[in-house]
C-alpha cells in the first residue's frame, strides 16, 4: 500500500481552510487543519507531519514563528508559506530561514495544486531514498556477518584438512610397505604443501626409477588409491 503524505493546513480563516481541504484532499494525502500557529504547534508536538501549508499573517503565533519552531525539530516537515503581496519581503526571508516555497494571494487553485503535488513528490522520493539507504546499510551488515562466517568456516575446513592429512599419513605409514619407504622421503623433502596425490605420484616415480617397485605393482597400487582415495595395500 502506498504511504500517504501527512499535510497540516494552518489558516485563521475557516473559508480558506475549507477551500484548501476541498482542493488538496485525495487518497494519497492525510489532511489536518489548525486555526492558528499555536494550535498547529500543539498538533506538531503530538504528531508528525510531512508538510505544513500555513498562512503567514495570523494572530497569536504567525507563520514565521511557526516556521522557526518547526525548524528546531530533528526532521522538520516542508513548509509552504501563503502570503499577500504586501508581505512578500517577509516571505522571502522565510525562504532563507528554511521554508520550502511560498505562494501569494490571491492564487489560482491550479497553481496551489501543482505546488503541493511537487512537494508531495519530493517527500515520497525522499522516503524511498531513505528506505533504500537503510536497506543498503542492513545488507552491508549482513555481508559483514556472512564474510565473517565464511572466514570462520574456511579456517575450520583448513584445520580439519590438516587433521585428515596427519591421520592419512599415519595410516599410510602403518599399513603399506610402500608408505613405510615413501614417508621418510616425503617428510625429509619438506613437501607438506603438496597434496596427498602429488606426494604419492612423486614417490611412486622415484620407487619405479630405483627398482624398488615393479610397474605392475605400481599400476595396481595406483588404481586402488585412485579409486578409493585411501591408502591400501595393492596386494
Backbone as CSV, one residue per row, in Angstrom:
resi,resn,N_x,N_y,N_z,CA_x,CA_y,CA_z,C_x,C_y,C_z
1,UNK,0.836,-1.199,0.000,0.000,0.000,0.000,0.874,1.253,0.000
2,UNK,0.543,2.208,-0.861,1.341,3.423,-0.970,1.174,4.273,0.275
3,UNK,2.283,4.789,0.832,2.210,5.595,2.044,1.627,6.965,1.723
4,UNK,0.899,7.503,2.697,0.239,8.791,2.488,1.118,9.926,2.998
5,UNK,0.947,11.095,2.415,1.637,12.294,2.871,0.737,13.005,3.874
6,UNK,1.300,13.306,5.062,0.523,13.977,6.102,0.706,15.487,5.976
7,UNK,-0.407,16.163,5.710,-0.382,17.595,5.420,-1.157,18.358,6.491
8,UNK,-0.555,19.418,7.030,-1.200,20.272,8.027,-1.454,21.640,7.403
9,UNK,-2.719,22.023,7.330,-3.098,23.329,6.785,-3.384,24.271,7.946
10,UNK,-2.706,25.425,7.956,-2.848,26.378,9.067,-3.309,27.721,8.503
11,UNK,-4.512,28.116,8.897,-5.046,29.419,8.440,-6.119,29.866,9.429
12,UNK,-6.103,31.154,9.757,-7.096,31.636,10.728,-8.453,31.865,10.081
13,UNK,-8.557,31.779,8.767,-9.840,31.951,8.073,-10.402,30.569,7.693
14,UNK,-11.579,30.287,8.262,-12.182,28.969,8.019,-12.475,28.737,6.532
15,UNK,-12.927,29.793,5.869,-13.253,29.636,4.447,-12.011,29.214,3.649
16,UNK,-10.860,29.802,3.991,-9.623,29.449,3.287,-9.238,27.997,3.572
17,UNK,-9.396,27.601,4.836,-9.063,26.203,5.189,-9.949,25.230,4.411
18,UNK,-11.241,25.555,4.356,-12.181,24.654,3.666,-11.866,24.553,2.177
19,UNK,-11.511,25.690,1.575,-11.177,25.666,0.139,-9.959,24.794,-0.106
20,UNK,-8.946,24.954,0.744,-7.711,24.184,0.551,-7.943,22.688,0.787
21,UNK,-8.743,22.354,1.784,-9.036,20.938,2.031,-9.778,20.347,0.835
22,UNK,-10.768,21.092,0.331,-11.522,20.609,-0.825,-10.647,20.442,-2.052
23,UNK,-9.676,21.317,-2.207,-8.787,21.260,-3.372,-7.753,20.148,-3.277
24,UNK,-7.178,19.992,-2.089,-5.990,19.134,-1.968,-6.279,17.707,-1.493
25,UNK,-7.476,17.466,-0.983,-7.759,16.138,-0.425,-7.789,15.071,-1.520
26,UNK,-7.090,13.990,-1.295,-7.184,12.794,-2.132,-6.679,11.605,-1.315
27,UNK,-6.735,10.428,-1.885,-6.412,9.225,-1.119,-4.942,9.118,-0.758
28,UNK,-4.110,9.908,-1.401,-2.676,9.855,-1.110,-2.255,10.855,-0.046
29,UNK,-3.200,11.662,0.443,-2.870,12.700,1.427,-3.791,12.600,2.638
30,UNK,-3.190,12.732,3.818,-3.966,12.803,5.059,-3.889,14.243,5.547
31,UNK,-5.022,14.939,5.541,-5.022,16.381,5.809,-5.607,16.681,7.187
32,UNK,-4.906,17.530,7.933,-5.362,18.037,9.226,-5.340,19.564,9.145
33,UNK,-6.227,20.223,9.866,-6.256,21.689,9.831,-6.035,22.256,11.230
34,UNK,-5.518,23.479,11.263,-5.330,24.214,12.523,-5.756,25.657,12.289
35,UNK,-6.329,26.278,13.325,-6.872,27.638,13.165,-5.815,28.726,13.312
36,UNK,-4.675,28.390,13.851,-3.601,29.385,14.010,-2.281,28.662,14.319
37,UNK,-1.228,29.468,14.511,0.088,28.890,14.753,0.175,28.118,16.057
38,UNK,-0.483,28.637,17.094,-0.426,27.967,18.398,-1.097,26.588,18.341
39,UNK,-2.237,26.532,17.677,-2.921,25.239,17.552,-2.077,24.276,16.709
40,UNK,-1.443,24.825,15.681,-0.570,23.984,14.846,0.605,23.445,15.676
41,UNK,1.163,24.311,16.526,2.298,23.881,17.355,1.898,22.732,18.288
42,UNK,0.694,22.835,18.851,0.210,21.757,19.728,0.073,20.443,18.956
43,UNK,-0.449,20.550,17.735,-0.582,19.340,16.914,0.791,18.748,16.580
44,UNK,1.738,19.628,16.285,3.087,19.170,15.916,3.822,18.559,17.111
45,UNK,3.472,18.995,18.306,4.101,18.400,19.494,3.579,16.982,19.756
46,UNK,2.383,16.683,19.255,1.783,15.362,19.493,1.954,14.400,18.329
47,UNK,2.167,14.972,17.152,2.181,14.123,15.950,3.210,14.674,14.958
48,UNK,3.542,13.867,13.976,4.482,14.314,12.941,3.731,14.546,11.637
49,UNK,4.204,15.526,10.874,3.611,15.836,9.577,4.734,15.934,8.539
50,UNK,4.355,15.670,7.299,5.330,15.768,6.216,5.382,17.175,5.635
51,UNK,4.259,17.885,5.712,4.196,19.190,5.063,3.250,20.108,5.831
52,UNK,3.617,21.389,5.898,2.740,22.396,6.510,2.463,23.468,5.459
53,UNK,1.198,23.750,5.288,0.761,24.821,4.393,0.170,25.897,5.286
54,UNK,0.895,27.006,5.488,0.473,27.965,6.509,0.389,29.389,5.978
55,UNK,-0.619,30.072,6.483,-0.728,31.499,6.206,0.383,32.204,6.974
56,UNK,0.912,33.262,6.403,1.996,33.974,7.084,1.451,34.850,8.203
57,UNK,0.389,35.602,7.899,-0.146,36.548,8.874,-1.322,35.944,9.622
58,UNK,-1.104,35.685,10.897,-2.165,35.139,11.761,-1.991,35.739,13.149
59,UNK,-3.082,35.901,13.880,-2.980,36.407,15.253,-2.308,35.385,16.164
60,UNK,-1.686,35.873,17.230,-1.007,34.953,18.139,0.331,34.556,17.569
61,UNK,0.449,33.320,17.169,1.686,32.799,16.571,1.539,32.826,15.046
62,UNK,2.333,33.662,14.370,2.180,33.764,12.912,2.990,32.666,12.201
63,UNK,2.915,32.711,10.872,3.569,31.672,10.100,5.082,31.647,10.257
64,UNK,5.703,32.824,10.405,7.153,32.892,10.572,7.584,32.249,11.895
65,UNK,6.842,32.538,12.956,7.174,31.936,14.257,6.980,30.424,14.210
66,UNK,5.924,30.023,13.523,5.679,28.582,13.386,6.826,27.918,12.621
67,UNK,7.286,28.573,11.558,8.400,28.034,10.776,9.641,27.852,11.652
68,UNK,9.965,28.890,12.438,11.162,28.815,13.281,11.038,27.695,14.316
69,UNK,9.832,27.526,14.843,9.627,26.444,15.813,9.787,25.080,15.150
70,UNK,9.255,24.965,13.945,9.343,23.681,13.214,10.786,23.354,12.861
71,UNK,11.562,24.359,12.495,12.946,24.136,12.070,13.823,23.589,13.188
72,UNK,13.371,23.707,14.421,14.151,23.167,15.540,13.951,21.662,15.718
73,UNK,12.999,21.105,15.000,12.739,19.664,15.106,13.811,18.872,14.364
74,UNK,13.968,17.615,14.771,15.017,16.774,14.174,14.766,16.539,12.685
75,UNK,13.541,16.234,12.341,13.168,16.034,10.937,12.019,16.979,10.596
76,UNK,12.334,18.232,10.333,11.268,19.214,10.096,10.492,18.929,8.819
77,UNK,9.178,19.168,8.830,8.386,18.996,7.606,8.647,20.138,6.626
78,UNK,8.254,19.918,5.382,8.325,21.012,4.407,7.282,22.058,4.773
79,UNK,7.643,23.321,4.635,6.718,24.405,4.963,6.496,25.270,3.727
80,UNK,5.232,25.434,3.360,4.861,26.331,2.265,4.123,27.520,2.868
81,UNK,4.588,28.730,2.571,4.000,29.952,3.100,2.933,30.497,2.140
82,UNK,1.812,30.962,2.712,0.781,31.647,1.928,0.748,33.097,2.405
83,UNK,0.905,34.017,1.489,1.004,35.408,1.915,0.458,36.346,0.850
84,UNK,0.213,37.594,1.259,-0.208,38.616,0.321,1.002,39.327,-0.261
85,UNK,0.779,40.106,-1.313,1.885,40.827,-1.945,2.593,41.760,-0.960
86,UNK,1.818,42.328,-0.018,2.388,43.318,0.900,3.471,42.728,1.780
87,UNK,3.410,41.406,2.038,4.388,40.786,2.939,5.380,39.901,2.178
88,UNK,5.582,40.183,0.910,6.493,39.379,0.100,7.917,39.400,0.666
89,UNK,8.332,40.538,1.188,9.679,40.632,1.755,9.841,39.640,2.906
90,UNK,8.833,39.546,3.776,8.893,38.587,4.886,8.884,37.148,4.374
91,UNK,8.152,36.937,3.290,8.099,35.583,2.733,9.462,35.146,2.213
92,UNK,10.145,36.070,1.525,11.495,35.750,1.046,12.421,35.465,2.226
93,UNK,12.231,36.191,3.291,13.024,35.931,4.498,12.720,34.530,5.027
94,UNK,11.434,34.141,4.931,11.048,32.792,5.375,11.753,31.719,4.550
95,UNK,11.896,31.966,3.262,12.612,31.021,2.398,14.052,30.876,2.870
96,UNK,14.660,32.011,3.213,16.038,31.984,3.704,16.147,31.188,5.001
97,UNK,15.072,31.199,5.783,15.117,30.508,7.081,14.662,29.059,6.994
98,UNK,14.380,28.589,5.788,14.124,27.154,5.651,12.789,26.765,5.051
99,UNK,11.935,27.741,4.712,10.650,27.378,4.101,10.891,26.726,2.735
100,UNK,10.085,25.735,2.393,10.245,25.031,1.115,9.888,25.927,-0.057
101,UNK,8.749,26.683,0.064,8.305,27.545,-1.029,7.224,28.480,-0.494
102,UNK,6.716,29.314,-1.357,5.624,30.203,-0.951,4.696,30.428,-2.134
103,UNK,3.484,30.924,-1.824,2.534,31.274,-2.863,1.791,32.520,-2.390
104,UNK,1.560,33.423,-3.287,0.953,34.701,-2.897,-0.547,34.711,-3.179
105,UNK,-1.236,35.453,-2.339,-2.682,35.640,-2.514,-2.936,36.818,-3.449
106,UNK,-3.948,36.780,-4.257,-4.815,35.608,-4.495,-4.111,34.635,-5.441
107,UNK,-4.218,33.370,-5.171,-3.562,32.372,-6.025,-4.604,31.573,-6.806
108,UNK,-4.157,31.026,-7.909,-5.037,30.143,-8.682,-4.991,28.759,-8.049
109,UNK,-6.135,28.113,-8.008,-6.195,26.790,-7.373,-5.267,25.794,-8.080
110,UNK,-5.175,25.942,-9.395,-4.292,25.028,-10.138,-2.841,25.218,-9.722
111,UNK,-2.449,26.469,-9.473,-1.073,26.737,-9.037,-0.802,26.105,-7.669
112,UNK,-1.780,26.237,-6.782,-1.619,25.634,-5.454,-1.494,24.110,-5.557
113,UNK,-2.334,23.494,-6.401,-2.300,22.041,-6.554,-0.944,21.585,-7.093
114,UNK,-0.420,22.312,-8.083,0.886,21.948,-8.643,1.978,22.079,-7.577
115,UNK,1.930,23.168,-6.814,2.932,23.404,-5.780,2.920,22.274,-4.740
116,UNK,1.726,21.908,-4.283,1.606,20.857,-3.273,1.957,19.490,-3.869
117,UNK,1.573,19.253,-5.105,1.884,17.966,-5.737,3.394,17.777,-5.859
118,UNK,4.088,18.853,-6.251,5.547,18.763,-6.353,6.186,18.481,-4.993
119,UNK,5.661,19.143,-3.959,6.192,18.924,-2.611,5.942,17.481,-2.170
120,UNK,4.751,16.955,-2.473,4.437,15.563,-2.118,5.376,14.592,-2.828
121,UNK,5.647,14.879,-4.096,6.548,14.006,-4.847,7.941,14.007,-4.225
122,UNK,8.391,15.178,-3.820,9.697,15.262,-3.167,9.710,14.457,-1.864
123,UNK,8.638,14.570,-1.092,8.544,13.829,0.179,8.591,12.321,-0.065
124,UNK,7.817,11.860,-1.044,7.763,10.418,-1.313,9.102,9.903,-1.844
125,UNK,9.757,10.704,-2.700,11.072,10.295,-3.214,12.103,10.247,-2.088
126,UNK,12.009,11.221,-1.183,12.936,11.230,-0.048,12.727,9.999,0.829
127,UNK,11.459,9.641,1.054,11.166,8.416,1.834,11.764,7.192,1.163
128,UNK,11.557,7.096,-0.145,12.059,5.930,-0.879,13.578,5.873,-0.808
129,UNK,14.216,7.036,-0.945,15.674,7.094,-0.878,16.173,6.639,0.495
130,UNK,15.511,7.124,1.556,15.917,6.743,2.911,15.712,5.250,3.148
131,UNK,14.605,4.715,2.610,14.343,3.281,2.773,15.417,2.446,2.072
132,UNK,15.808,2.883,0.869,16.858,2.167,0.144,18.197,2.271,0.865
133,UNK,18.479,3.469,1.398,19.739,3.653,2.130,19.778,2.740,3.362
134,UNK,18.642,2.631,4.043,18.569,1.750,5.212,18.765,0.293,4.801
135,UNK,18.169,-0.075,3.675,18.322,-1.443,3.188,19.772,-1.740,2.839
136,UNK,20.440,-0.746,2.229,21.856,-0.922,1.896,22.680,-1.102,3.157
137,UNK,22.381,-0.285,4.193,23.117,-0.414,5.463,22.897,-1.800,6.069
138,UNK,21.645,-2.268,6.022,21.346,-3.594,6.569,22.070,-4.686,5.782
139,UNK,22.086,-4.530,4.439,22.755,-5.533,3.611,24.256,-5.547,3.872
140,UNK,24.819,-4.343,4.091,26.245,-4.293,4.389,26.556,-5.047,5.670
141,UNK,25.699,-4.864,6.678,25.896,-5.589,7.930,25.756,-7.088,7.715
142,UNK,24.783,-7.458,6.878,24.578,-8.882,6.585,25.782,-9.461,5.857
143,UNK,26.329,-8.665,4.894,27.506,-9.129,4.157,28.690,-9.285,5.101
144,UNK,28.836,-8.344,6.044,29.923,-8.456,7.022,29.789,-9.748,7.826
145,UNK,28.549,-10.035,8.274,28.321,-11.259,9.048,28.627,-12.496,8.223
146,UNK,28.159,-12.473,6.948,28.396,-13.632,6.081,29.886,-13.818,5.814
147,UNK,30.595,-12.697,5.601,32.039,-12.779,5.356,32.750,-13.358,6.570
148,UNK,32.321,-12.925,7.740,32.936,-13.434,8.975,32.679,-14.937,9.132
149,UNK,31.447,-15.361,8.792,31.117,-16.791,8.891,31.919,-17.601,7.886
150,UNK,32.062,-17.052,6.658,32.842,-17.764,5.628,34.290,-17.922,6.074
151,UNK,34.845,-16.845,6.665,36.231,-16.913,7.148,36.371,-17.969,8.239
152,UNK,35.396,-17.987,9.162,35.431,-18.970,10.236,35.353,-20.393,9.682
153,UNK,34.432,-20.607,8.741,34.281,-21.938,8.140,35.533,-22.340,7.361
154,UNK,36.132,-21.371,6.666,37.357,-21.662,5.909,38.473,-22.111,6.846
155,UNK,38.591,-21.410,7.984,39.621,-21.788,8.958,39.365,-23.176,9.527
156,UNK,38.076,-23.459,9.795,37.742,-24.780,10.346,38.013,-25.881,9.335
157,UNK,37.667,-25.599,8.056,37.920,-26.587,6.999,39.418,-26.856,6.874
158,UNK,40.228,-25.788,6.974,41.677,-25.975,6.887,42.196,-26.817,8.045
159,UNK,41.640,-26.558,9.256,42.059,-27.330,10.417,41.697,-28.808,10.258
160,UNK,40.462,-29.045,9.757,40.040,-30.434,9.532,40.916,-31.100,8.498
161,UNK,41.241,-30.359,7.441,42.082,-30.917,6.386,43.464,-31.276,6.920
162,UNK,43.991,-30.415,7.807,45.294,-30.694,8.389,45.247,-31.953,9.263
163,UNK,44.126,-32.107,10.000,43.990,-33.320,10.822,43.875,-34.547,9.937
164,UNK,43.096,-34.416,8.846,42.956,-35.541,7.916,44.307,-35.920,7.318
165,UNK,45.088,-34.910,7.004,46.382,-35.169,6.402,47.274,-35.935,7.374
166,UNK,47.246,-35.493,8.622,48.055,-36.172,9.628,47.624,-37.618,9.799
167,UNK,46.283,-37.814,9.861,45.749,-39.160,10.015,46.077,-40.018,8.806
168,UNK,45.915,-39.426,7.616,46.182,-40.145,6.383,47.619,-40.636,6.338
169,UNK,48.524,-39.738,6.631,49.934,-40.094,6.569,50.284,-41.144,7.623
170,UNK,49.607,-41.037,8.775,49.844,-42.043,9.818,49.414,-43.423,9.355
171,UNK,48.213,-43.526,8.764,47.731,-44.803,8.242,48.618,-45.313,7.118
172,UNK,49.001,-44.376,6.293,49.846,-44.722,5.167,51.139,-45.382,5.660
173,UNK,51.672,-44.785,6.678,52.945,-45.268,7.219,52.788,-46.649,7.860
174,UNK,51.654,-46.897,8.520,51.460,-48.136,9.253,51.088,-49.309,8.357
175,UNK,50.323,-49.066,7.289,49.717,-50.162,6.557,50.513,-50.637,5.346
176,UNK,51.253,-49.758,4.736,51.838,-50.114,3.446,53.349,-50.201,3.483
177,UNK,53.839,-51.258,2.944,55.308,-51.321,2.787,55.806,-50.148,1.961
178,UNK,55.036,-49.828,0.920,55.407,-48.695,0.083,55.462,-47.413,0.897
179,UNK,54.439,-47.222,1.740,54.386,-45.999,2.529,55.512,-45.931,3.530
180,UNK,55.849,-47.076,4.101,56.942,-47.072,5.069,58.235,-46.591,4.430
181,UNK,58.356,-46.869,3.144,59.541,-46.401,2.442,59.354,-44.943,1.993
182,UNK,58.144,-44.632,1.615,57.908,-43.321,0.995,57.873,-42.191,2.005
183,UNK,57.264,-42.426,3.147,57.045,-41.316,4.077,58.309,-40.632,4.553
184,UNK,59.305,-41.363,4.931,60.513,-40.655,5.382,61.056,-39.728,4.311
185,UNK,60.945,-40.166,3.065,61.432,-39.334,1.975,60.564,-38.097,1.830
186,UNK,59.261,-38.324,1.900,58.325,-37.200,1.752,58.567,-36.159,2.826
187,UNK,58.676,-36.614,4.068,58.910,-35.670,5.160,60.266,-34.991,5.015
188,UNK,61.242,-35.770,4.617,62.587,-35.214,4.500,62.644,-34.119,3.447
189,UNK,61.825,-34.250,2.438,61.826,-33.258,1.374,61.046,-31.996,1.754
190,UNK,60.381,-32.059,2.893,59.636,-30.875,3.325,58.520,-30.507,2.365
191,UNK,57.819,-31.536,1.828,56.804,-31.279,0.802,55.403,-31.264,1.392
192,UNK,55.281,-30.683,2.564,53.967,-30.672,3.206,52.925,-29.899,2.400
193,UNK,53.375,-28.987,1.570,52.417,-28.192,0.810,51.843,-28.973,-0.367
194,UNK,52.471,-30.093,-0.735,51.926,-30.893,-1.834,50.678,-31.627,-1.383
195,UNK,49.798,-31.933,-2.325,48.622,-32.725,-1.987,49.040,-34.175,-1.787
196,UNK,48.170,-34.964,-1.175,48.465,-36.390,-0.981,48.745,-37.077,-2.306
197,UNK,47.906,-36.777,-3.266,48.035,-37.411,-4.576,49.391,-37.089,-5.210
198,UNK,49.772,-35.809,-5.122,51.045,-35.399,-5.716,52.213,-36.089,-5.029
199,UNK,52.099,-36.204,-3.700,53.202,-36.841,-2.981,53.328,-38.318,-3.335
200,UNK,52.164,-38.974,-3.466,52.212,-40.400,-3.811,52.779,-40.590,-5.201
201,UNK,52.344,-39.735,-6.132,52.859,-39.836,-7.502,54.368,-39.647,-7.513
202,UNK,54.808,-38.636,-6.797,56.246,-38.351,-6.758,57.023,-39.544,-6.241
203,UNK,56.495,-40.127,-5.146,57.232,-41.228,-4.546,57.177,-42.492,-5.394
204,UNK,56.027,-42.715,-6.038,55.923,-43.880,-6.920,56.938,-43.790,-8.058
205,UNK,57.059,-42.603,-8.629,58.020,-42.419,-9.720,59.432,-42.736,-9.255
206,UNK,59.764,-42.253,-8.055,61.103,-42.490,-7.536,61.361,-43.979,-7.316
207,UNK,60.323,-44.674,-6.775,60.496,-46.092,-6.485,60.548,-46.917,-7.764
208,UNK,59.810,-46.476,-8.778,59.892,-47.160,-10.070,61.276,-46.971,-10.678
209,UNK,61.766,-45.760,-10.602,63.069,-45.464,-11.181,64.196,-46.216,-10.461
210,UNK,64.027,-46.404,-9.149,65.082,-47.084,-8.378,64.932,-48.601,-8.400
211,UNK,63.773,-49.077,-8.934,63.547,-50.510,-8.990,62.975,-51.097,-7.721
212,UNK,62.610,-50.277,-6.769,62.021,-50.778,-5.521,60.604,-51.293,-5.743
213,UNK,59.984,-50.911,-6.829,58.625,-51.354,-7.137,58.526,-51.599,-8.635
214,UNK,57.825,-52.708,-9.001,57.662,-53.004,-10.420,56.517,-52.147,-10.979
215,UNK,56.469,-52.080,-12.298,55.393,-51.314,-12.943,54.029,-51.907,-12.617
216,UNK,53.968,-53.249,-12.568,52.682,-53.894,-12.271,52.218,-53.556,-10.845
217,UNK,53.173,-53.596,-9.920,52.818,-53.248,-8.533,52.368,-51.789,-8.433
218,UNK,53.086,-50.943,-9.109,52.733,-49.526,-9.057,51.377,-49.264,-9.690
219,UNK,51.109,-49.944,-10.817,49.828,-49.762,-11.508,48.665,-50.211,-10.630
220,UNK,48.817,-51.368,-9.960,47.752,-51.873,-9.082,47.534,-50.920,-7.894
221,UNK,48.664,-50.512,-7.342,48.527,-49.625,-6.193,47.821,-48.331,-6.581
222,UNK,48.281,-47.771,-7.695,47.706,-46.505,-8.132,46.229,-46.637,-8.461
223,UNK,45.846,-47.751,-9.100,44.431,-47.964,-9.426,43.586,-47.999,-8.152
224,UNK,44.075,-48.701,-7.139,43.341,-48.787,-5.875,43.292,-47.428,-5.180
225,UNK,44.435,-46.799,-5.161,44.490,-45.490,-4.496,43.607,-44.463,-5.199
226,UNK,43.643,-44.472,-6.502,42.872,-43.506,-7.283,41.371,-43.741,-7.147
227,UNK,40.995,-45.049,-6.981,39.574,-45.385,-6.874,39.026,-45.095,-5.482
228,UNK,39.770,-45.433,-4.459,39.256,-45.305,-3.089,39.684,-44.021,-2.416
229,UNK,40.784,-43.454,-2.849,41.281,-42.244,-2.224,41.916,-42.490,-0.879
230,UNK,42.132,-43.751,-0.519,42.753,-44.045,0.762,43.870,-45.067,0.560
231,UNK,44.842,-45.070,1.407,45.977,-45.979,1.235,45.609,-47.413,1.608
232,UNK,45.760,-48.300,0.697,45.510,-49.714,0.958,46.595,-50.519,0.248
233,UNK,46.855,-51.616,0.825,47.869,-52.477,0.226,47.364,-52.998,-1.111
234,UNK,48.072,-52.765,-2.208,47.596,-53.189,-3.527,47.505,-54.693,-3.677
235,UNK,48.145,-55.384,-2.797,48.055,-56.834,-2.924,46.700,-57.261,-2.422
